[in-house]
Amino acid sequence: MNTFVNTFDNYDWDSVMQDILSKTSLDVERALSASKRDVEDFKALISPAAKPYLEKMAQLSNQLTKKRFGNTIQMYAPMYLSNECQNICTYCGFSFTNKIPRRTLTDEEIIQEALFLKKKGYDHILLVTGEANRTVGVDYINKAIQLIKPYFSNITIEVQPLDQDEYELLIQNGLYAVLVYQETYHKEEYKKHHPKGKKSNFEYRLETPDRLGKAGIHKIGLGALFGLEDWRADSFFTALHLKYLQKQYWKTKYSISFPRLRPHSGGLEPKVEMTDSDLVQLICAYRLFDEDVELSISTRESEVFRNHIVQLGVTSMSAESKTNPGGYSVEPQSLEQFEISDERSTSEITEMLQKQGLEVVWKDWEHFS
């Protein structure tokens, strides 16, 4: 089966890093003036040479975003169903080795959380679990989708990678999108951070978007966890992955997320720091690289940063997020997967966006069976 692995194997991490670091101001100016940008242009836009051009990149990113998406921001909320996990991940509060109370929501608790978020206005929901097939496998996820389907127009999941037929089953029952982050595209570093569990299989995770595309999913979300390795190389491979998928599965929509390593119970310090300026540069670079891709920012980021980034390319964001199962209404004090930074309420975020002249979109499509 031809998958992204075949494309990925043609690239070498160290060579990619060298290419990015060797880009010049001339390369950046060429990328900025291009009408259509390729992966080499993307390398230039994320390179150190692009730093002096950040204001120009921000202006272009703003213009392209408004041209394609208008003055809108799509709102969504994560809903954690379980912190059970069979994987060992060095950076995650849910890691198997962390001696924490484990919790999986019952049917009644799932509905209770759903009703809480529905009252807040949310119509796009992101279901999140740890990766524990015996506890929160396909049957559990499928049941959760069926339980909340009457309340939400858009159901997305961020769970363990599944097989194609399993995705097909979930899609039939109302699944709209799947977020699956490679964490890092550095194969050796990936193995260090995922020594045990199904997640330790680098290739299986890398091929997940292919299985999703073949299953006919509406939208696939990509991303890397910044801090595990150099953000520039990981972002390049994410962009390469995006272009491959768009060519192979052209009916599917795509989104990019930008998680930075945050504190959790267990405490891995970032290997490579990604500054706020770096993240602004990257978000703008993605927008210049692809006018259509959705760019999402979570509550991992600070209040001040999120206030400014909404004008520079972002198209969706979360608010008032809880990263523990039942965190909204069932059990607010249980352990979180990671600490959030922007703790403002949904209404405060809405007011901030409206003051900036942005329209808050709760629902942007209707599914007719």
Contacts in CASP RR format, 6 or more apart in sequence:
PFRMAT RR
TARGET T0000
AUTHOR 0000-0000-0000
METHOD contacts of the structure
MODEL  1
MNTFVNTFDNYDWDSVMQDILSKTSLDVERALSASKRDVEDFKALISPAA
KPYLEKMAQLSNQLTKKRFGNTIQMYAPMYLSNECQNICTYCGFSFTNKI
PRRTLTDEEIIQEALFLKKKGYDHILLVTGEANRTVGVDYINKAIQLIKP
YFSNITIEVQPLDQDEYELLIQNGLYAVLVYQETYHKEEYKKHHPKGKKS
NFEYRLETPDRLGKAGIHKIGLGALFGLEDWRADSFFTALHLKYLQKQYW
KTKYSISFPRLRPHSGGLEPKVEMTDSDLVQLICAYRLFDEDVELSISTR
ESEVFRNHIVQLGVTSMSAESKTNPGGYSVEPQSLEQFEISDERSTSEIT
EMLQKQGLEVVWKDWEHFS
1 210 0 8 1.000
3 206 0 8 1.000
3 207 0 8 1.000
3 210 0 8 1.000
4 206 0 8 1.000
4 207 0 8 1.000
4 209 0 8 1.000
4 210 0 8 1.000
4 241 0 8 1.000
4 244 0 8 1.000
4 245 0 8 1.000
5 203 0 8 1.000
5 206 0 8 1.000
5 207 0 8 1.000
7 240 0 8 1.000
7 244 0 8 1.000
8 185 0 8 1.000
8 206 0 8 1.000
8 237 0 8 1.000
8 240 0 8 1.000
8 241 0 8 1.000
11 237 0 8 1.000
11 240 0 8 1.000
13 185 0 8 1.000
13 186 0 8 1.000
13 187 0 8 1.000
13 233 0 8 1.000
16 43 0 8 1.000
16 233 0 8 1.000
16 236 0 8 1.000
16 237 0 8 1.000
17 230 0 8 1.000
17 232 0 8 1.000
17 233 0 8 1.000
19 43 0 8 1.000
20 43 0 8 1.000
20 46 0 8 1.000
20 47 0 8 1.000
20 232 0 8 1.000
20 233 0 8 1.000
20 236 0 8 1.000
21 47 0 8 1.000
21 48 0 8 1.000
21 232 0 8 1.000
23 43 0 8 1.000
23 44 0 8 1.000
23 47 0 8 1.000
23 48 0 8 1.000
23 49 0 8 1.000
23 50 0 8 1.000
24 49 0 8 1.000
25 49 0 8 1.000
25 52 0 8 1.000
25 53 0 8 1.000
27 40 0 8 1.000
27 43 0 8 1.000
27 44 0 8 1.000
27 47 0 8 1.000
27 49 0 8 1.000
28 44 0 8 1.000
28 45 0 8 1.000
28 47 0 8 1.000
28 49 0 8 1.000
28 50 0 8 1.000
28 53 0 8 1.000
29 53 0 8 1.000
30 41 0 8 1.000
30 44 0 8 1.000
31 37 0 8 1.000
31 41 0 8 1.000
31 42 0 8 1.000
31 44 0 8 1.000
31 45 0 8 1.000
31 288 0 8 1.000
32 45 0 8 1.000
32 53 0 8 1.000
32 56 0 8 1.000
32 57 0 8 1.000
32 60 0 8 1.000
32 288 0 8 1.000
34 41 0 8 1.000
37 45 0 8 1.000
37 288 0 8 1.000
37 289 0 8 1.000
39 236 0 8 1.000
39 239 0 8 1.000
39 240 0 8 1.000
39 243 0 8 1.000
41 288 0 8 1.000
41 289 0 8 1.000
42 236 0 8 1.000
42 239 0 8 1.000
42 285 0 8 1.000
42 289 0 8 1.000
43 236 0 8 1.000
44 50 0 8 1.000
45 57 0 8 1.000
45 281 0 8 1.000
45 284 0 8 1.000
45 285 0 8 1.000
45 288 0 8 1.000
45 289 0 8 1.000
46 232 0 8 1.000
46 235 0 8 1.000
46 236 0 8 1.000
46 281 0 8 1.000
46 282 0 8 1.000
46 285 0 8 1.000
47 232 0 8 1.000
50 57 0 8 1.000
50 281 0 8 1.000
50 285 0 8 1.000
51 277 0 8 1.000
51 281 0 8 1.000
54 277 0 8 1.000
54 280 0 8 1.000
54 281 0 8 1.000
54 284 0 8 1.000
57 281 0 8 1.000
57 284 0 8 1.000
57 285 0 8 1.000
57 288 0 8 1.000
58 280 0 8 1.000
58 284 0 8 1.000
58 312 0 8 1.000
60 284 0 8 1.000
60 287 0 8 1.000
60 288 0 8 1.000
61 283 0 8 1.000
61 284 0 8 1.000
61 287 0 8 1.000
61 288 0 8 1.000
61 312 0 8 1.000
61 313 0 8 1.000
62 311 0 8 1.000
62 312 0 8 1.000
62 313 0 8 1.000
64 287 0 8 1.000
64 288 0 8 1.000
64 291 0 8 1.000
64 313 0 8 1.000
65 287 0 8 1.000
65 312 0 8 1.000
65 313 0 8 1.000
65 314 0 8 1.000
65 315 0 8 1.000
67 291 0 8 1.000
68 291 0 8 1.000
68 292 0 8 1.000
69 315 0 8 1.000
71 357 0 8 1.000
71 358 0 8 1.000
71 359 0 8 1.000
72 315 0 8 1.000
72 358 0 8 1.000
72 359 0 8 1.000
72 360 0 8 1.000
72 361 0 8 1.000
73 310 0 8 1.000
73 314 0 8 1.000
73 315 0 8 1.000
73 316 0 8 1.000
73 317 0 8 1.000
73 353 0 8 1.000
73 358 0 8 1.000
73 359 0 8 1.000
73 360 0 8 1.000
73 361 0 8 1.000
74 124 0 8 1.000
74 294 0 8 1.000
74 315 0 8 1.000
74 316 0 8 1.000
74 317 0 8 1.000
74 361 0 8 1.000
74 364 0 8 1.000
75 122 0 8 1.000
75 124 0 8 1.000
75 316 0 8 1.000
75 317 0 8 1.000
75 318 0 8 1.000
75 319 0 8 1.000
75 346 0 8 1.000
75 349 0 8 1.000
75 350 0 8 1.000
75 360 0 8 1.000
75 361 0 8 1.000
75 362 0 8 1.000
76 122 0 8 1.000
76 124 0 8 1.000
76 125 0 8 1.000
76 126 0 8 1.000
76 154 0 8 1.000
76 156 0 8 1.000
76 296 0 8 1.000
76 316 0 8 1.000
76 317 0 8 1.000
76 318 0 8 1.000
77 117 0 8 1.000
77 120 0 8 1.000
77 122 0 8 1.000
77 124 0 8 1.000
77 125 0 8 1.000
77 126 0 8 1.000
77 318 0 8 1.000
77 319 0 8 1.000
77 320 0 8 1.000
77 321 0 8 1.000
77 346 0 8 1.000
78 125 0 8 1.000
78 126 0 8 1.000
78 127 0 8 1.000
78 128 0 8 1.000
78 158 0 8 1.000
78 298 0 8 1.000
78 318 0 8 1.000
78 321 0 8 1.000
78 322 0 8 1.000
78 323 0 8 1.000
79 113 0 8 1.000
79 114 0 8 1.000
79 117 0 8 1.000
79 125 0 8 1.000
79 126 0 8 1.000
79 127 0 8 1.000
79 128 0 8 1.000
79 148 0 8 1.000
79 328 0 8 1.000
80 128 0 8 1.000
80 129 0 8 1.000
80 322 0 8 1.000
80 323 0 8 1.000
80 324 0 8 1.000
80 325 0 8 1.000
80 326 0 8 1.000
80 327 0 8 1.000
80 337 0 8 1.000
81 104 0 8 1.000
81 105 0 8 1.000
81 110 0 8 1.000
81 127 0 8 1.000
81 128 0 8 1.000
81 129 0 8 1.000
81 136 0 8 1.000
81 140 0 8 1.000
81 144 0 8 1.000
81 325 0 8 1.000
82 102 0 8 1.000
82 103 0 8 1.000
82 104 0 8 1.000
82 105 0 8 1.000
82 129 0 8 1.000
82 130 0 8 1.000
82 132 0 8 1.000
82 135 0 8 1.000
82 136 0 8 1.000
82 140 0 8 1.000
82 325 0 8 1.000
83 93 0 8 1.000
83 94 0 8 1.000
83 100 0 8 1.000
83 102 0 8 1.000
83 103 0 8 1.000
83 104 0 8 1.000
83 130 0 8 1.000
83 324 0 8 1.000
83 325 0 8 1.000
83 334 0 8 1.000
83 335 0 8 1.000
83 337 0 8 1.000
84 94 0 8 1.000
84 102 0 8 1.000
84 103 0 8 1.000
84 104 0 8 1.000
84 129 0 8 1.000
84 130 0 8 1.000
84 132 0 8 1.000
84 135 0 8 1.000
84 136 0 8 1.000
85 92 0 8 1.000
85 94 0 8 1.000
85 95 0 8 1.000
85 96 0 8 1.000
85 130 0 8 1.000
85 131 0 8 1.000
85 132 0 8 1.000
86 96 0 8 1.000
86 131 0 8 1.000
86 132 0 8 1.000
86 133 0 8 1.000
86 134 0 8 1.000
86 197 0 8 1.000
86 198 0 8 1.000
87 95 0 8 1.000
87 96 0 8 1.000
87 130 0 8 1.000
87 131 0 8 1.000
87 194 0 8 1.000
87 196 0 8 1.000
87 197 0 8 1.000
87 198 0 8 1.000
87 199 0 8 1.000
87 200 0 8 1.000
88 95 0 8 1.000
88 96 0 8 1.000
88 97 0 8 1.000
88 194 0 8 1.000
88 195 0 8 1.000
88 196 0 8 1.000
88 197 0 8 1.000
89 95 0 8 1.000
89 183 0 8 1.000
89 193 0 8 1.000
89 194 0 8 1.000
89 199 0 8 1.000
90 192 0 8 1.000
90 193 0 8 1.000
90 194 0 8 1.000
90 268 0 8 1.000
91 193 0 8 1.000
91 225 0 8 1.000
91 228 0 8 1.000
91 261 0 8 1.000
91 264 0 8 1.000
91 267 0 8 1.000
91 268 0 8 1.000
92 264 0 8 1.000
92 337 0 8 1.000
92 338 0 8 1.000
93 100 0 8 1.000
93 264 0 8 1.000
93 265 0 8 1.000
93 266 0 8 1.000
93 335 0 8 1.000
93 336 0 8 1.000
93 337 0 8 1.000
93 338 0 8 1.000
94 100 0 8 1.000
94 130 0 8 1.000
94 337 0 8 1.000
95 266 0 8 1.000
96 196 0 8 1.000
96 197 0 8 1.000
98 265 0 8 1.000
98 266 0 8 1.000
100 265 0 8 1.000
100 335 0 8 1.000
101 334 0 8 1.000
101 335 0 8 1.000
103 324 0 8 1.000
103 325 0 8 1.000
103 326 0 8 1.000
103 331 0 8 1.000
103 334 0 8 1.000
104 135 0 8 1.000
104 136 0 8 1.000
104 140 0 8 1.000
104 325 0 8 1.000
105 113 0 8 1.000
105 325 0 8 1.000
105 326 0 8 1.000
105 330 0 8 1.000
107 143 0 8 1.000
107 147 0 8 1.000
109 326 0 8 1.000
109 330 0 8 1.000
110 144 0 8 1.000
110 147 0 8 1.000
110 148 0 8 1.000
111 147 0 8 1.000
111 148 0 8 1.000
112 329 0 8 1.000
112 330 0 8 1.000
113 326 0 8 1.000
113 327 0 8 1.000
113 328 0 8 1.000
113 329 0 8 1.000
113 330 0 8 1.000
114 125 0 8 1.000
114 147 0 8 1.000
114 148 0 8 1.000
114 151 0 8 1.000
114 152 0 8 1.000
115 151 0 8 1.000
115 329 0 8 1.000
116 328 0 8 1.000
116 329 0 8 1.000
117 125 0 8 1.000
117 328 0 8 1.000
118 151 0 8 1.000
118 152 0 8 1.000
120 320 0 8 1.000
120 346 0 8 1.000
121 346 0 8 1.000
121 362 0 8 1.000
122 152 0 8 1.000
122 346 0 8 1.000
122 362 0 8 1.000
123 152 0 8 1.000
123 153 0 8 1.000
123 154 0 8 1.000
123 362 0 8 1.000
123 363 0 8 1.000
124 152 0 8 1.000
124 153 0 8 1.000
124 154 0 8 1.000
124 156 0 8 1.000
124 316 0 8 1.000
124 362 0 8 1.000
124 363 0 8 1.000
125 148 0 8 1.000
125 151 0 8 1.000
125 152 0 8 1.000
125 154 0 8 1.000
125 155 0 8 1.000
125 156 0 8 1.000
126 156 0 8 1.000
126 157 0 8 1.000
126 158 0 8 1.000
126 179 0 8 1.000
126 318 0 8 1.000
127 141 0 8 1.000
127 144 0 8 1.000
127 145 0 8 1.000
127 148 0 8 1.000
127 155 0 8 1.000
127 156 0 8 1.000
127 157 0 8 1.000
127 158 0 8 1.000
127 159 0 8 1.000
128 157 0 8 1.000
128 158 0 8 1.000
128 159 0 8 1.000
128 323 0 8 1.000
128 337 0 8 1.000
129 136 0 8 1.000
129 140 0 8 1.000
129 141 0 8 1.000
129 158 0 8 1.000
129 159 0 8 1.000
129 160 0 8 1.000
130 136 0 8 1.000
130 159 0 8 1.000
130 160 0 8 1.000
131 159 0 8 1.000
131 160 0 8 1.000
131 197 0 8 1.000
131 198 0 8 1.000
131 199 0 8 1.000
132 160 0 8 1.000
133 160 0 8 1.000
133 198 0 8 1.000
136 159 0 8 1.000
137 159 0 8 1.000
137 160 0 8 1.000
138 162 0 8 1.000
138 166 0 8 1.000
138 169 0 8 1.000
138 170 0 8 1.000
141 157 0 8 1.000
141 159 0 8 1.000
141 170 0 8 1.000
142 169 0 8 1.000
142 170 0 8 1.000
142 173 0 8 1.000
145 155 0 8 1.000
145 157 0 8 1.000
145 170 0 8 1.000
145 173 0 8 1.000
145 174 0 8 1.000
145 175 0 8 1.000
146 173 0 8 1.000
148 155 0 8 1.000
149 155 0 8 1.000
149 173 0 8 1.000
149 174 0 8 1.000
153 363 0 8 1.000
153 365 0 8 1.000
153 366 0 8 1.000
153 367 0 8 1.000
154 176 0 8 1.000
154 177 0 8 1.000
154 363 0 8 1.000
154 365 0 8 1.000
155 174 0 8 1.000
155 175 0 8 1.000
155 176 0 8 1.000
155 177 0 8 1.000
156 175 0 8 1.000
156 176 0 8 1.000
156 177 0 8 1.000
156 178 0 8 1.000
156 179 0 8 1.000
156 219 0 8 1.000
157 170 0 8 1.000
157 175 0 8 1.000
157 177 0 8 1.000
157 178 0 8 1.000
157 179 0 8 1.000
158 178 0 8 1.000
158 179 0 8 1.000
158 180 0 8 1.000
160 198 0 8 1.000
160 199 0 8 1.000
161 180 0 8 1.000
161 198 0 8 1.000
161 204 0 8 1.000
161 205 0 8 1.000
161 208 0 8 1.000
161 211 0 8 1.000
162 170 0 8 1.000
162 208 0 8 1.000
162 211 0 8 1.000
163 211 0 8 1.000
164 211 0 8 1.000
164 214 0 8 1.000
164 215 0 8 1.000
165 215 0 8 1.000
167 175 0 8 1.000
167 178 0 8 1.000
167 211 0 8 1.000
167 212 0 8 1.000
167 215 0 8 1.000
167 216 0 8 1.000
167 217 0 8 1.000
168 215 0 8 1.000
168 216 0 8 1.000
171 215 0 8 1.000
171 216 0 8 1.000
171 217 0 8 1.000
174 367 0 8 1.000
175 217 0 8 1.000
176 217 0 8 1.000
176 218 0 8 1.000
176 219 0 8 1.000
176 367 0 8 1.000
177 217 0 8 1.000
177 218 0 8 1.000
177 219 0 8 1.000
177 220 0 8 1.000
177 221 0 8 1.000
177 253 0 8 1.000
177 255 0 8 1.000
178 212 0 8 1.000
178 217 0 8 1.000
178 219 0 8 1.000
178 220 0 8 1.000
178 221 0 8 1.000
179 220 0 8 1.000
179 221 0 8 1.000
179 255 0 8 1.000
179 257 0 8 1.000
180 205 0 8 1.000
180 208 0 8 1.000
180 209 0 8 1.000
180 212 0 8 1.000
180 220 0 8 1.000
180 221 0 8 1.000
180 222 0 8 1.000
181 222 0 8 1.000
181 223 0 8 1.000
181 224 0 8 1.000
181 225 0 8 1.000
181 257 0 8 1.000
181 259 0 8 1.000
182 190 0 8 1.000
182 205 0 8 1.000
182 206 0 8 1.000
182 222 0 8 1.000
182 223 0 8 1.000
182 224 0 8 1.000
182 234 0 8 1.000
182 237 0 8 1.000
182 238 0 8 1.000
182 241 0 8 1.000
183 190 0 8 1.000
183 193 0 8 1.000
183 194 0 8 1.000
183 205 0 8 1.000
183 224 0 8 1.000
183 225 0 8 1.000
183 228 0 8 1.000
184 190 0 8 1.000
184 193 0 8 1.000
184 224 0 8 1.000
184 225 0 8 1.000
184 228 0 8 1.000
184 229 0 8 1.000
184 234 0 8 1.000
185 206 0 8 1.000
185 224 0 8 1.000
185 229 0 8 1.000
185 233 0 8 1.000
185 234 0 8 1.000
185 237 0 8 1.000
185 238 0 8 1.000
185 241 0 8 1.000
186 228 0 8 1.000
186 229 0 8 1.000
186 233 0 8 1.000
186 234 0 8 1.000
187 202 0 8 1.000
189 228 0 8 1.000
189 229 0 8 1.000
189 271 0 8 1.000
190 202 0 8 1.000
191 200 0 8 1.000
191 202 0 8 1.000
193 228 0 8 1.000
194 200 0 8 1.000
194 202 0 8 1.000
198 204 0 8 1.000
199 205 0 8 1.000
209 220 0 8 1.000
209 221 0 8 1.000
209 222 0 8 1.000
209 241 0 8 1.000
209 245 0 8 1.000
210 245 0 8 1.000
210 248 0 8 1.000
212 220 0 8 1.000
212 249 0 8 1.000
212 252 0 8 1.000
213 220 0 8 1.000
213 245 0 8 1.000
213 248 0 8 1.000
213 249 0 8 1.000
213 252 0 8 1.000
214 249 0 8 1.000
216 249 0 8 1.000
216 251 0 8 1.000
216 252 0 8 1.000
217 252 0 8 1.000
218 252 0 8 1.000
218 253 0 8 1.000
219 252 0 8 1.000
219 253 0 8 1.000
219 254 0 8 1.000
219 255 0 8 1.000
219 294 0 8 1.000
220 245 0 8 1.000
220 249 0 8 1.000
220 252 0 8 1.000
220 253 0 8 1.000
220 254 0 8 1.000
220 255 0 8 1.000
221 254 0 8 1.000
221 255 0 8 1.000
221 256 0 8 1.000
221 257 0 8 1.000
222 238 0 8 1.000
222 241 0 8 1.000
222 242 0 8 1.000
222 245 0 8 1.000
222 254 0 8 1.000
222 255 0 8 1.000
222 256 0 8 1.000
222 257 0 8 1.000
223 238 0 8 1.000
223 256 0 8 1.000
223 257 0 8 1.000
223 258 0 8 1.000
223 259 0 8 1.000
224 231 0 8 1.000
224 234 0 8 1.000
224 235 0 8 1.000
224 237 0 8 1.000
224 238 0 8 1.000
225 259 0 8 1.000
225 260 0 8 1.000
225 261 0 8 1.000
226 234 0 8 1.000
226 258 0 8 1.000
226 259 0 8 1.000
226 260 0 8 1.000
226 261 0 8 1.000
226 270 0 8 1.000
226 272 0 8 1.000
226 274 0 8 1.000
226 279 0 8 1.000
227 260 0 8 1.000
227 261 0 8 1.000
227 270 0 8 1.000
227 271 0 8 1.000
227 272 0 8 1.000
227 273 0 8 1.000
227 274 0 8 1.000
228 234 0 8 1.000
228 261 0 8 1.000
228 270 0 8 1.000
228 271 0 8 1.000
228 272 0 8 1.000
229 271 0 8 1.000
229 272 0 8 1.000
230 272 0 8 1.000
231 272 0 8 1.000
231 274 0 8 1.000
231 278 0 8 1.000
231 282 0 8 1.000
235 282 0 8 1.000
235 285 0 8 1.000
235 286 0 8 1.000
238 256 0 8 1.000
239 286 0 8 1.000
239 289 0 8 1.000
239 290 0 8 1.000
242 254 0 8 1.000
242 256 0 8 1.000
242 290 0 8 1.000
242 293 0 8 1.000
245 252 0 8 1.000
245 254 0 8 1.000
246 254 0 8 1.000
253 294 0 8 1.000
254 292 0 8 1.000
254 293 0 8 1.000
254 294 0 8 1.000
255 293 0 8 1.000
255 294 0 8 1.000
255 295 0 8 1.000
255 296 0 8 1.000
255 316 0 8 1.000
256 286 0 8 1.000
256 293 0 8 1.000
256 294 0 8 1.000
256 295 0 8 1.000
256 296 0 8 1.000
257 295 0 8 1.000
257 296 0 8 1.000
257 297 0 8 1.000
257 298 0 8 1.000
258 279 0 8 1.000
258 282 0 8 1.000
258 283 0 8 1.000
258 295 0 8 1.000
258 296 0 8 1.000
258 297 0 8 1.000
258 298 0 8 1.000
259 298 0 8 1.000
259 300 0 8 1.000
260 270 0 8 1.000
260 274 0 8 1.000
260 279 0 8 1.000
260 300 0 8 1.000
260 301 0 8 1.000
261 268 0 8 1.000
261 269 0 8 1.000
261 270 0 8 1.000
262 300 0 8 1.000
262 338 0 8 1.000
262 339 0 8 1.000
262 340 0 8 1.000
262 341 0 8 1.000
263 338 0 8 1.000
263 339 0 8 1.000
264 336 0 8 1.000
264 337 0 8 1.000
264 338 0 8 1.000
264 339 0 8 1.000
265 335 0 8 1.000
276 305 0 8 1.000
279 301 0 8 1.000
279 305 0 8 1.000
279 309 0 8 1.000
280 308 0 8 1.000
280 309 0 8 1.000
280 312 0 8 1.000
283 295 0 8 1.000
283 297 0 8 1.000
283 309 0 8 1.000
283 312 0 8 1.000
283 313 0 8 1.000
283 314 0 8 1.000
284 312 0 8 1.000
284 313 0 8 1.000
286 293 0 8 1.000
286 295 0 8 1.000
287 293 0 8 1.000
287 295 0 8 1.000
287 312 0 8 1.000
287 313 0 8 1.000
294 315 0 8 1.000
294 316 0 8 1.000
295 313 0 8 1.000
295 314 0 8 1.000
295 315 0 8 1.000
295 316 0 8 1.000
296 314 0 8 1.000
296 315 0 8 1.000
296 316 0 8 1.000
296 317 0 8 1.000
296 318 0 8 1.000
297 306 0 8 1.000
297 309 0 8 1.000
297 310 0 8 1.000
297 314 0 8 1.000
297 316 0 8 1.000
297 317 0 8 1.000
298 317 0 8 1.000
298 318 0 8 1.000
298 321 0 8 1.000
298 340 0 8 1.000
299 306 0 8 1.000
299 318 0 8 1.000
299 319 0 8 1.000
299 320 0 8 1.000
299 321 0 8 1.000
299 340 0 8 1.000
299 341 0 8 1.000
299 342 0 8 1.000
299 343 0 8 1.000
300 338 0 8 1.000
300 340 0 8 1.000
300 341 0 8 1.000
301 309 0 8 1.000
301 341 0 8 1.000
301 342 0 8 1.000
302 341 0 8 1.000
302 342 0 8 1.000
303 341 0 8 1.000
303 342 0 8 1.000
303 343 0 8 1.000
303 344 0 8 1.000
306 317 0 8 1.000
306 342 0 8 1.000
307 352 0 8 1.000
307 356 0 8 1.000
310 317 0 8 1.000
310 353 0 8 1.000
310 356 0 8 1.000
310 358 0 8 1.000
311 356 0 8 1.000
317 349 0 8 1.000
319 342 0 8 1.000
319 344 0 8 1.000
319 345 0 8 1.000
319 346 0 8 1.000
319 348 0 8 1.000
319 349 0 8 1.000
319 350 0 8 1.000
320 343 0 8 1.000
320 344 0 8 1.000
320 345 0 8 1.000
320 346 0 8 1.000
320 349 0 8 1.000
321 340 0 8 1.000
322 328 0 8 1.000
322 332 0 8 1.000
322 336 0 8 1.000
323 336 0 8 1.000
323 337 0 8 1.000
323 338 0 8 1.000
323 340 0 8 1.000
324 331 0 8 1.000
324 332 0 8 1.000
324 334 0 8 1.000
324 335 0 8 1.000
324 336 0 8 1.000
324 337 0 8 1.000
325 331 0 8 1.000
325 334 0 8 1.000
326 332 0 8 1.000
326 334 0 8 1.000
327 334 0 8 1.000
342 349 0 8 1.000
344 352 0 8 1.000
350 360 0 8 1.000
353 359 0 8 1.000
353 360 0 8 1.000
354 360 0 8 1.000
END
